[in-house]
């Protein structure tokens, strides 16, 4: 429940937050609160005999991005505040405009933090593709590898040899390779050898 999260955040009870994160089996969780405030109301006198033609609503987001570290402890990956304003004839429309503006501002910041975390967690897996004999074939295979879900990066090491950054279990990478038309020749946690079918 949102009230449980809010209470845990206000009390600084990270044990309760950790149990909430474990309950939903997640390694990273974004917890936040958005508070709207009417800054100026439509018709309000703004000085010099001028009345406000629109309602202005300001929304503020306070958030924490929590994750589990290598020792399975809950740590704060990022925390911050963002705000945005919206103008509209009615308070509800002004709030909707403010939320849209807030999303455009806050989502890239939060996604950058999540992306950094994924790159930190990514294991390096050496993938060798047998039967690749030219740079053109290497580029084609690299393109295929980059399109696999959760692949954070592909580095060329030579003809048919790659180092892949992969934040999940390498077994899932091997499974994805078979779905992309490769046959597994050998598998270990940090090295996969495949052959094109």
Secondary structure, DSSP 8 states (H G I E B T S, - for coil): -HHHHHHHHHHT-HHHHHHHHHHTT-SEEEEEEEEEEEEE-TT-EEETTEE-SSEEEEEEEEEEEEEE-TTS-EEEEEEEEEEEEEEESSHHHHHHHHHHHHHHHHHHHHHHHHHHHHHHH-EEEEEEEET--SHHHHHHHHHHHHTSTTEEEEEEEETTEEEEEESS-HHHHHHHHHHTTEEEEEEETTEEEEEE-
